């Protein structure tokens, strides 16, 4: 078996590279409203016409929320955890447009946006890369996407999976983590996660790096994109928005596709997201496959109907790699809970639920999870 006890940074091998990844970071809508520079709150949703309604829904359950919070407020306990581990790169799926555009995508019911002046909240978490190939980045049209890209790049944040044209959307974020090692992050949006074909980037228009399905054609397209940038001295991350929101199940097609990403496209880490809750983890050919990373931050407090999935709980993922091979050396995870629109360490009961749930799902995939005395989780797998 392989794995790593959840000890501090002093135990890490200096010859390895550790990353931080998580699922959706949704800083738009209700969360945007409590940041220093909120957007105009109007919405076009069937059941909510103001983003302030999500603030009020959360307050009805958990009490008054502060307004005009500091930019680091939303990160809460996550900042201490990041400082403890000190990952070489920090990668999130940013599930919102960053724009003041009024051009809501027509006939779309849900529109997320964060005001560009609130981008410092991402800098407060020292985020290196935002994956943007998802079903909210074009909520405010192509002008909103342009503003999103400009705002993030202007703040020194890399992006992957969306761009001014097909080539830009397919290009990786390149993060130099040492003099000899790079992290290449490629972003992909699947139709199955609700991303319409109209959002795909082409030679003539901006958009996302879009895949219609989990076919051999899609694998070959990904392999071509990755091969253009070389593998030597690189850890290759495929950040994929795929599947529905509520389901622990992982289809045979998803598993086969993930395996082919490793075998054919040369991917070292599959960073899956879209589901609003964490899913199982597989280690295949010494490469990590995170099928669904859940929501690290959202404005869903007060929304009922999915309590059995515990969507307020999430994991901070800290995979450690051999940079020479891209093989997974270890994976530790820290259970977190969103409360008051802030990321906090999960209480012991919640952390134990997360450990048992993730272990149950991982065992279906040939791995298992144990909880350490400090509440953090460690992944184990057959070598």
C-alpha positions as CSV (number, residue, x, y, z in Angstrom):
1,X,0.0,0.0,0.0
2,X,1.1,3.6,-0.5
3,X,0.0,6.8,1.2
4,X,1.2,9.6,3.5
5,X,0.4,10.5,7.1
6,X,-0.9,14.0,7.4
7,X,2.1,15.6,8.9
8,X,3.4,19.1,8.4
9,X,5.6,20.5,5.7
10,X,8.8,19.5,7.5
11,X,8.1,15.8,6.6
12,X,8.0,16.5,2.8
13,X,10.7,15.2,0.6
14,X,12.4,18.2,-1.1
15,X,12.8,16.1,-4.2
16,X,9.0,16.0,-4.6
17,X,6.4,18.6,-5.7
18,X,3.1,19.2,-3.8
19,X,0.1,21.0,-5.4
20,X,-3.1,22.3,-3.9
21,X,-6.3,21.6,-5.9
22,X,-10.0,21.9,-5.1
23,X,-13.3,21.9,-6.9
24,X,-15.5,24.8,-7.5
25,X,-14.7,28.2,-6.0
26,X,-17.9,30.2,-6.5
27,X,-17.2,33.8,-5.6
28,X,-20.1,35.2,-7.5
29,X,-23.7,36.0,-6.6
30,X,-24.2,36.0,-2.8
31,X,-20.5,35.9,-2.0
32,X,-19.8,38.8,-4.3
33,X,-22.4,40.8,-2.4
34,X,-20.5,40.7,0.9
35,X,-17.1,41.5,-0.7
36,X,-15.9,45.1,-0.8
37,X,-17.1,45.9,-4.3
38,X,-20.4,44.0,-5.0
39,X,-21.9,43.8,-8.5
40,X,-25.4,45.0,-9.3
41,X,-27.4,42.3,-7.6
42,X,-30.2,41.8,-10.1
43,X,-30.7,38.2,-11.3
44,X,-32.9,36.5,-13.9
45,X,-33.4,33.3,-12.0
46,X,-36.9,31.8,-11.9
47,X,-37.0,31.9,-8.0
48,X,-34.6,34.7,-7.2
49,X,-34.3,38.2,-8.7
50,X,-31.5,39.5,-6.5
51,X,-28.2,38.1,-5.4
52,X,-28.9,39.6,-2.0
53,X,-31.6,36.9,-1.7
54,X,-28.8,34.3,-1.3
55,X,-27.3,36.4,1.5
56,X,-30.7,36.6,3.2
57,X,-31.3,32.8,2.8
58,X,-28.0,32.1,4.5
59,X,-28.7,34.5,7.3
60,X,-32.1,32.9,7.9
61,X,-30.2,29.7,8.7
62,X,-26.9,30.8,10.3
63,X,-27.5,34.3,11.5
64,X,-26.3,37.7,10.3
65,X,-23.5,37.9,7.7
66,X,-21.0,40.7,7.7
67,X,-20.8,43.1,4.7
68,X,-17.8,44.6,2.9
69,X,-15.6,41.9,4.4
70,X,-11.8,41.9,3.9
71,X,-10.7,40.1,0.7
72,X,-9.2,37.2,2.8
73,X,-12.4,36.7,4.7
74,X,-13.8,33.9,2.4
75,X,-10.7,31.8,2.8
76,X,-11.0,31.4,6.6
77,X,-9.0,28.4,8.0
78,X,-7.9,27.5,4.5
79,X,-5.2,30.2,4.7
80,X,-3.5,28.5,7.7
81,X,-3.8,25.1,5.9
82,X,-2.1,26.5,2.8
83,X,0.6,28.0,4.9
84,X,1.1,24.7,6.7
85,X,1.6,22.8,3.5
86,X,3.1,25.5,1.3
87,X,2.2,23.9,-2.0
88,X,4.2,24.7,-5.1
89,X,1.1,25.8,-7.0
90,X,-2.6,26.5,-6.2
91,X,-5.2,25.5,-8.7
92,X,-9.0,26.0,-8.5
93,X,-12.0,25.8,-10.7
94,X,-13.4,29.3,-10.7
95,X,-17.1,28.9,-11.2
96,X,-18.0,32.4,-12.0
97,X,-17.5,35.2,-14.5
98,X,-15.5,38.1,-13.3
99,X,-17.3,41.0,-15.0
100,X,-19.6,44.0,-14.7
101,X,-21.2,43.2,-18.0
102,X,-25.0,43.4,-18.1
103,X,-25.2,41.0,-21.1
104,X,-26.7,37.9,-19.4
105,X,-26.5,34.9,-21.7
106,X,-30.0,34.6,-23.1
107,X,-32.3,31.8,-22.0
108,X,-29.9,30.7,-19.3
109,X,-31.5,30.5,-15.8
110,X,-28.4,30.9,-13.6
111,X,-25.9,33.7,-14.0
112,X,-22.8,34.0,-11.7
113,X,-20.6,37.0,-11.7
114,X,-18.1,38.6,-9.4
115,X,-17.2,42.3,-9.8
116,X,-13.6,42.6,-11.3
117,X,-12.7,44.9,-8.3
118,X,-13.2,41.8,-6.1
119,X,-10.4,39.8,-7.8
120,X,-8.1,40.5,-4.8
121,X,-10.1,37.9,-2.9
122,X,-8.3,35.3,-5.2
123,X,-5.0,37.0,-4.6
124,X,-5.6,36.7,-0.9
125,X,-5.6,32.9,-1.4
126,X,-2.5,33.3,-3.6
127,X,-4.2,31.3,-6.3
128,X,-1.9,30.6,-9.2
129,X,-4.3,29.2,-11.7
130,X,-8.1,29.3,-12.4
131,X,-9.6,26.7,-14.6
132,X,-12.3,28.4,-16.6
133,X,-13.7,25.7,-18.8
134,X,-17.1,25.4,-17.0
135,X,-20.7,26.2,-17.3
136,X,-20.7,29.7,-15.7
137,X,-17.7,31.5,-17.3
138,X,-19.8,32.8,-20.2
139,X,-22.9,33.6,-18.1
140,X,-22.5,37.3,-19.1
141,X,-21.6,36.8,-22.7
142,X,-18.3,37.0,-24.7
143,X,-17.7,40.5,-23.4
144,X,-18.0,39.1,-19.9
145,X,-15.4,36.4,-20.8
146,X,-13.0,39.0,-22.2
147,X,-13.3,41.0,-19.0
148,X,-12.9,37.8,-16.9
149,X,-9.6,37.0,-18.7
150,X,-8.3,40.6,-18.5
151,X,-9.2,40.8,-14.8
152,X,-7.5,37.5,-13.8
153,X,-4.4,38.1,-16.0
154,X,-4.1,41.6,-14.7
155,X,-4.0,40.2,-11.2
156,X,-1.2,37.8,-12.2
157,X,-3.4,34.7,-12.2
158,X,-3.0,32.1,-14.9
159,X,-6.0,30.7,-16.6
160,X,-6.8,27.5,-18.5
161,X,-9.6,26.2,-20.6
162,X,-11.0,29.5,-22.0
163,X,-9.6,32.2,-24.3
164,X,-10.0,34.7,-27.1
165,X,-10.0,31.9,-29.7
166,X,-9.6,28.1,-30.1
167,X,-5.8,28.2,-29.7
168,X,-5.9,30.3,-26.6
169,X,-8.6,28.2,-25.0
170,X,-6.6,25.0,-25.7
171,X,-3.3,26.4,-24.4
172,X,-2.2,25.4,-20.9
173,X,-1.5,27.5,-17.9
174,X,2.2,27.1,-17.4
175,X,3.4,27.4,-13.8
176,X,7.1,27.2,-13.1
177,X,7.5,25.6,-9.7
178,X,11.3,25.1,-9.8
179,X,14.2,25.6,-12.2
180,X,13.5,22.2,-13.6
181,X,9.8,21.5,-13.2
182,X,6.7,23.1,-14.7
183,X,3.0,22.4,-14.0
184,X,0.9,22.4,-17.2
185,X,-2.8,22.9,-16.6
186,X,-5.2,22.2,-19.5
187,X,-8.9,22.9,-19.0
188,X,-11.8,21.1,-20.7
189,X,-15.5,21.5,-20.5
190,X,-17.8,18.6,-21.3
191,X,-21.3,19.0,-22.7
192,X,-22.5,16.7,-19.9
193,X,-21.8,19.4,-17.3
194,X,-24.2,21.8,-19.0
195,X,-21.8,23.7,-21.2
196,X,-23.5,24.4,-24.5
197,X,-21.8,24.0,-27.9
198,X,-22.3,27.7,-28.5
199,X,-19.7,28.3,-25.8
200,X,-16.9,26.5,-27.6
201,X,-14.0,28.5,-28.8
202,X,-13.3,28.6,-32.6
203,X,-10.8,30.2,-34.8
204,X,-13.1,33.2,-35.1
205,X,-14.6,33.5,-31.6
206,X,-13.8,33.3,-27.9
207,X,-15.0,30.6,-25.7
208,X,-14.1,27.5,-23.8
209,X,-12.1,24.4,-24.7
210,X,-15.2,22.3,-25.3
211,X,-15.6,18.5,-25.7
212,X,-18.9,17.0,-26.8
213,X,-18.4,13.6,-25.3
214,X,-16.1,11.0,-23.8
215,X,-15.1,9.5,-27.2
216,X,-11.8,8.4,-28.8
217,X,-12.1,11.6,-30.9
218,X,-12.0,13.7,-27.7
219,X,-9.0,11.8,-26.4
220,X,-7.1,12.4,-29.6
221,X,-8.0,16.1,-29.5
222,X,-6.6,16.3,-25.9
223,X,-3.5,14.3,-26.8
224,X,-2.7,16.7,-29.7
225,X,-3.2,19.7,-27.5
226,X,-0.9,18.3,-24.8
227,X,1.8,17.0,-27.2
228,X,2.3,20.6,-28.6
229,X,3.8,21.6,-25.2
230,X,6.1,18.7,-24.4
231,X,6.2,16.6,-21.2
232,X,9.8,16.8,-20.2
233,X,10.1,18.3,-16.7
234,X,6.3,18.9,-16.6
235,X,3.5,17.6,-14.4
236,X,0.4,17.6,-16.7
237,X,-3.0,18.4,-15.1
238,X,-6.2,17.8,-17.1
239,X,-8.9,20.0,-15.3
240,X,-12.2,18.7,-16.5
241,X,-15.8,20.0,-15.9
242,X,-17.9,16.9,-16.4
243,X,-21.1,15.2,-15.4
244,X,-24.1,16.2,-13.3
245,X,-24.3,18.0,-10.0
246,X,-25.7,15.3,-7.6
247,X,-24.5,11.7,-7.9
248,X,-21.7,9.7,-6.3
249,X,-21.7,7.3,-9.2
250,X,-18.8,7.2,-11.7
251,X,-19.7,5.7,-15.1
252,X,-17.7,3.1,-16.9
253,X,-17.3,5.7,-19.7
254,X,-15.8,8.2,-17.3
255,X,-13.3,5.7,-15.9
256,X,-12.2,4.5,-19.4
257,X,-11.8,8.1,-20.5
258,X,-9.7,9.0,-17.4
259,X,-7.5,5.9,-18.0
260,X,-7.0,6.9,-21.7
261,X,-6.1,10.4,-20.6
262,X,-3.2,8.7,-18.8
263,X,-2.3,6.1,-21.3
264,X,-2.8,8.1,-24.6
265,X,-2.6,11.8,-23.7
266,X,0.2,11.7,-21.0
267,X,-1.8,13.2,-18.2
268,X,-0.4,12.9,-14.7
269,X,-3.4,14.2,-12.7
270,X,-7.1,14.3,-13.7
271,X,-8.8,17.2,-11.8
272,X,-12.5,16.5,-12.1
273,X,-15.2,18.9,-11.0
274,X,-18.9,19.8,-11.6
275,X,-20.6,17.7,-8.9
276,X,-21.4,19.8,-5.8
277,X,-20.0,17.1,-3.5
278,X,-16.8,15.1,-3.4
279,X,-16.5,11.8,-5.3
280,X,-14.2,8.9,-5.3
281,X,-10.5,8.9,-6.1
282,X,-8.6,6.4,-8.2
283,X,-4.9,5.8,-8.7
284,X,-4.2,4.3,-12.2
285,X,-0.7,3.6,-13.4
286,X,0.5,5.7,-10.5
287,X,-1.5,8.7,-11.7
288,X,-4.2,10.3,-9.6
289,X,-7.8,10.7,-10.8
290,X,-10.0,13.0,-8.8
291,X,-13.4,12.3,-10.3
292,X,-15.2,15.1,-8.5
293,X,-13.7,17.6,-6.1
294,X,-17.0,19.2,-4.9
295,X,-17.5,22.9,-4.0
296,X,-14.9,24.4,-1.8
297,X,-16.8,27.7,-1.6
298,X,-20.4,28.5,-2.6
299,X,-23.4,30.5,-1.5
300,X,-25.7,27.6,-1.0
301,X,-26.3,28.0,2.7
302,X,-30.0,28.1,3.3
303,X,-30.8,26.1,0.1
304,X,-32.5,22.8,1.0
305,X,-33.0,19.5,-0.8
306,X,-29.6,17.8,-1.0
307,X,-28.6,17.4,2.7
308,X,-27.7,13.7,2.3
309,X,-24.7,14.8,0.1
310,X,-23.4,17.2,2.7
311,X,-22.6,19.8,0.0
312,X,-21.3,22.2,2.7
313,X,-18.3,19.9,3.2
314,X,-15.3,19.8,0.9
315,X,-11.7,18.7,0.7
316,X,-8.5,20.6,0.1
317,X,-6.4,18.2,-2.0
318,X,-2.7,18.1,-1.6
319,X,-1.2,15.6,-4.1
320,X,2.6,15.1,-4.0
321,X,4.4,14.0,-7.2
322,X,7.8,12.7,-8.3
323,X,8.6,15.5,-10.7
324,X,10.8,13.2,-12.8
325,X,8.0,10.8,-13.7
326,X,4.8,12.7,-12.7
327,X,3.8,9.7,-10.6
328,X,1.8,10.2,-7.4
329,X,3.9,9.8,-4.3
330,X,1.1,10.7,-1.8
331,X,-2.2,12.4,-1.4
332,X,-3.5,14.1,1.7
333,X,-6.8,15.9,2.1
334,X,-8.1,18.4,4.6
335,X,-11.9,18.3,5.3
336,X,-13.4,21.8,5.2
337,X,-16.9,23.3,5.8
338,X,-18.4,26.4,4.3
339,X,-20.2,28.4,7.0
340,X,-21.1,32.1,6.8
341,X,-19.7,32.1,3.2
342,X,-16.3,31.2,4.7
343,X,-14.1,28.1,4.5
344,X,-13.5,26.6,7.9
345,X,-12.0,23.4,9.2
346,X,-14.7,20.8,9.5
347,X,-15.7,19.8,13.0
348,X,-14.7,16.2,14.1
349,X,-18.2,14.8,13.3
350,X,-18.2,16.3,9.8
351,X,-14.6,15.2,9.1
352,X,-15.4,11.6,10.2
353,X,-18.4,11.6,7.9
354,X,-16.2,12.8,5.0
355,X,-13.6,10.2,5.8
356,X,-16.2,7.4,5.8
357,X,-18.0,8.6,2.7
358,X,-14.9,9.1,0.6
359,X,-13.4,5.8,1.7
360,X,-16.7,4.1,0.7
361,X,-16.5,5.6,-2.8
362,X,-12.7,5.1,-3.1
363,X,-13.0,1.3,-2.3
364,X,-15.1,0.9,-5.5
365,X,-12.0,2.3,-7.4
366,X,-9.3,0.2,-5.8
367,X,-8.1,2.8,-3.2
368,X,-9.0,3.6,0.4
369,X,-8.9,6.5,2.8
370,X,-7.9,6.7,6.4
371,X,-8.4,9.5,8.9
372,X,-5.4,10.7,10.8
373,X,-5.4,11.8,14.4
374,X,-5.4,15.4,13.4
375,X,-8.6,14.9,11.3
376,X,-6.9,15.0,7.9
377,X,-7.3,12.2,5.4
378,X,-4.7,10.1,3.6
379,X,-5.2,8.1,0.4
380,X,-3.8,4.5,0.1
381,X,-3.7,2.4,-3.0
382,X,-2.1,-0.8,-4.4
383,X,1.1,-0.3,-6.2
